[in-house]
């Protein structure tokens, strides 16, 4: 949930493990190099990619350099494209086309295929790694957001999505830590007060104007909070159904020392 302390928790876990001399790799929400998720990335079918190369022939070498083949098409990182292109003058239409193919704007079925494939690829690579990976929010939050919030998908569809990811990493013996809040209204209001106005407006529009929120007539902050409560119920159901090592941790007090001590207790660290 927004404002629940996910980022703080992920960083604390990383600190705790590092204190124990365990080699870690932390990936927070929005990391462009996430090994199991896509951030600011676009997907093109092979036909669409060929059309893109033809339409923007002067960018062909750059596009081919960054195109990663998967799922009967190609994935492009907008972040890496922008880095590589630098001051190169590029038509606005190009970026509009790239953005229109964002992986989290695709039909849900294709999104599920792409994300699941990347989790499977990550699991294969991680098997031979000595690192302990820490991921913030991409395991449950992203499938619920794209499934329920954006597309209004059923509980069964979203549950199936998350279970596919769980199956992908089963051999890695993952641990799920769910950061809980006793009062969703309070934690969301706190997030709204602490973050820029643009964030809260964008967040509420996303939650109210499409998928589940639109289907249920959500309006304003009260509407967003109602959608968040419905999301929380779905996430709780998913959590209960998952067959893996897991625990919930209450961060309602936003007390850093208390939160760290509770995490250490869960990991049985004195």
C-alpha positions in Angstrom: 0.0 0.0 0.0 1.2 3.5 -0.7 2.8 5.1 2.4 3.0 1.8 4.2 6.8 1.8 4.4 7.8 -0.6 1.7 10.9 1.2 0.6 12.0 1.7 4.2 11.4 -2.0 4.9 13.4 -3.1 1.9 16.3 -0.9 2.9 16.2 -2.1 6.5 16.3 -5.8 5.3 19.2 -5.0 3.1 21.0 -3.3 6.1 20.2 -6.3 8.4 21.6 -8.8 5.9 24.7 -6.8 5.2 25.4 -6.6 9.0 25.3 -10.4 8.9 27.9 -10.3 6.1 25.4 -11.7 3.6 25.9 -10.5 0.0 22.8 -8.7 -1.2 21.4 -6.9 -4.2 18.5 -4.4 -3.5 16.1 -3.4 -6.2 13.6 -0.7 -5.2 10.5 0.3 -7.1 11.3 2.0 -10.4 14.8 0.5 -10.8 15.6 0.6 -14.6 17.9 -2.4 -14.3 15.4 -4.7 -12.4 16.3 -8.3 -13.2 12.7 -9.6 -12.8 10.5 -6.7 -13.8 10.3 -4.0 -16.5 10.5 -0.3 -15.8 10.0 2.2 -18.6 10.2 -0.5 -21.2 8.2 -1.1 -24.3 7.3 -4.2 -26.3 6.9 -4.6 -30.1 5.8 -7.6 -32.0 8.2 -8.6 -34.8 6.0 -6.9 -37.4 5.7 -3.8 -35.3 9.4 -3.6 -34.7 10.1 -4.0 -38.4 7.7 -1.1 -39.1 9.5 1.0 -36.4 12.8 0.4 -38.0 11.5 1.4 -41.4 9.7 4.5 -40.1 12.7 5.7 -38.1 15.6 4.3 -40.3 18.0 6.9 -39.0 17.7 5.3 -35.5 18.0 1.7 -36.8 21.4 1.0 -35.3 20.4 2.3 -31.9 17.1 0.4 -31.9 18.8 -2.9 -32.9 21.5 -2.3 -30.2 18.9 -2.1 -27.4 16.3 -4.5 -28.6 16.0 -7.7 -26.5 14.1 -10.5 -28.2 11.5 -12.3 -26.2 7.8 -13.5 -26.4 7.7 -13.3 -30.2 8.8 -9.7 -30.3 11.3 -7.2 -28.9 11.6 -5.2 -25.7 13.2 -1.7 -25.7 14.3 0.2 -22.6 13.2 3.8 -23.0 15.7 4.8 -20.3 18.6 3.2 -22.2 17.4 4.6 -25.5 17.3 8.1 -24.0 20.8 7.7 -22.5 22.2 6.5 -25.8 20.5 9.1 -28.0 21.6 11.9 -25.8 21.2 15.2 -27.6 20.1 13.5 -30.9 17.1 15.3 -32.3 14.3 12.7 -32.3 10.7 13.4 -33.5 8.1 13.5 -30.7 6.1 11.0 -32.7 8.9 8.4 -32.1 8.6 8.7 -28.3 4.8 8.7 -28.5 5.0 5.4 -30.4 7.5 4.0 -27.9 5.4 5.1 -24.9 2.2 3.6 -26.5 3.9 0.2 -26.3 4.8 0.4 -22.6 4.6 -3.1 -21.1 2.3 -1.9 -18.4 0.0 -0.4 -21.0 -0.4 -3.6 -23.1 -3.4 -5.9 -22.9 -3.2 -7.8 -19.6 -2.6 -11.2 -21.3 0.5 -9.9 -23.0 1.7 -8.2 -19.8 1.4 -11.4 -17.9 3.3 -13.3 -20.6 6.2 -10.8 -20.6 6.5 -10.4 -16.9 6.3 -14.1 -16.2 9.0 -14.8 -18.8 11.3 -12.3 -17.2 10.8 -13.8 -13.7 11.6 -17.2 -15.1 14.7 -15.8 -16.7 15.7 -14.1 -13.5 15.2 -17.4 -11.6 17.5 -19.2 -14.0 20.3 -16.7 -13.6 19.9 -16.4 -9.8 20.4 -20.1 -9.3 24.1 -19.7 -9.8 24.5 -16.4 -7.9 25.8 -16.0 -4.4 23.6 -12.9 -3.9 20.4 -12.6 -1.9 18.1 -10.5 -3.9 15.7 -8.0 -2.3 12.8 -6.8 -4.4 10.4 -4.1 -3.4 6.7 -4.4 -4.3 6.9 -6.0 -7.7 5.7 -9.5 -6.7 2.2 -8.8 -5.5 1.7 -5.0 -6.0 2.4 -4.9 -9.7 0.1 -7.8 -10.8 -2.7 -6.4 -8.6 -2.2 -2.9 -10.0 -2.2 -3.9 -13.6 -4.8 -6.6 -13.2 -7.4 -5.2 -10.8 -6.7 -1.5 -10.7 -6.0 -0.9 -14.4 -8.0 -3.6 -16.1 -10.7 -4.5 -13.6 -9.6 -8.2 -13.8 -11.2 -10.8 -11.6 -9.7 -12.1 -8.4 -9.0 -15.5 -10.1 -7.1 -13.8 -12.9 -4.9 -11.8 -10.6 -4.4 -14.7 -8.3 -3.3 -16.8 -11.2 -0.8 -14.1 -12.3 0.9 -13.9 -8.9 1.0 -17.7 -8.6 2.8 -17.9 -12.0 5.5 -15.6 -10.6 5.7 -17.7 -7.4 6.1 -20.9 -9.4 8.9 -19.2 -11.4 11.0 -18.6 -8.3 10.0 -21.6 -6.2 13.5 -23.2 -6.6 15.1 -20.1 -5.1 13.3 -20.6 -1.7 11.9 -17.0 -1.6 10.7 -15.2 1.5 7.7 -12.9 1.2 7.5 -10.0 3.6 4.2 -8.1 3.5 4.2 -4.6 5.1 0.8 -4.1 6.6 -1.1 -1.0 7.9 -4.0 -1.0 10.4 -5.5 2.2 9.0 -5.2 2.5 5.2 -6.9 5.9 5.2 -4.3 7.3 7.6 -1.3 5.9 5.7 -2.6 7.1 2.3 -3.4 10.5 3.7 0.1 10.6 5.2 1.6 9.7 1.7 -0.5 12.5 0.1 0.7 15.1 2.6 4.4 14.0 2.2 4.6 13.7 -1.5 4.3 16.2 -4.4 0.8 17.2 -5.5 1.5 15.8 -8.9 2.0 12.3 -7.4 -1.4 12.3 -5.5 -3.3 13.7 -8.5 -1.8 11.1 -10.8 -2.3 8.3 -8.3 -6.0 9.1 -7.7 -6.7 9.5 -11.4 -5.1 6.1 -12.0 -7.2 4.5 -9.3 -10.5 6.2 -10.0 -10.7 6.6 -13.8 -10.1 3.1 -15.1 -10.6 -0.6 -14.2 -11.9 -1.4 -10.8 -12.4 2.3 -9.7 -14.3 3.2 -12.9 -16.5 0.1 -12.6 -17.4 1.1 -9.0 -17.8 4.9 -9.6 -14.8 6.0 -7.5 -14.4 9.7 -7.1 -11.8 11.9 -5.3 -9.8 10.8 -2.3 -12.6 8.9 -0.7 -13.0 6.9 -3.9 -9.3 6.1 -4.0 -9.3 5.0 -0.4 -12.3 2.7 -1.2 -10.3 1.2 -4.1 -7.3 0.8 -1.9 -9.3 -1.1 0.7 -10.6 -3.4 -2.0 -7.1 -3.9 -3.2 -6.0 -4.7 0.4 -8.6 -7.4 0.6 -7.5 -9.0 -2.6 -3.8 -8.8 -1.6 -4.7 -10.5 1.8 -6.5 -13.3 -0.1 -3.5 -13.7 -2.4 -1.1 -13.7 0.6 -3.2 -16.4 2.4 -3.2 -18.6 -0.8 0.5 -18.5 -1.5 2.4 -21.6 -0.4 5.8 -20.1 0.5 7.7 -18.8 3.5 6.0 -15.5 4.3 5.1 -13.1 7.1 3.2 -9.9 7.6 4.8 -7.0 9.6 2.7 -4.2 11.0 4.3 -0.7 10.3 1.3 1.4 11.6 3.5 3.2 14.1 6.2 4.3 11.6 8.8 3.7 14.3 12.1 2.9 12.6 13.7 1.1 15.5 10.6 -0.8 16.4 10.2 -1.8 12.7 13.8 -3.0 12.5 13.5 -5.0 15.7 10.4 -6.7 14.4 12.1 -7.6 11.2 15.1 -9.0 13.1 12.7 -11.0 15.3 11.1 -12.5 12.2 14.5 -13.5 10.8 15.3 -14.8 14.3 18.3 -12.4 14.7 19.2 -11.4 18.2 
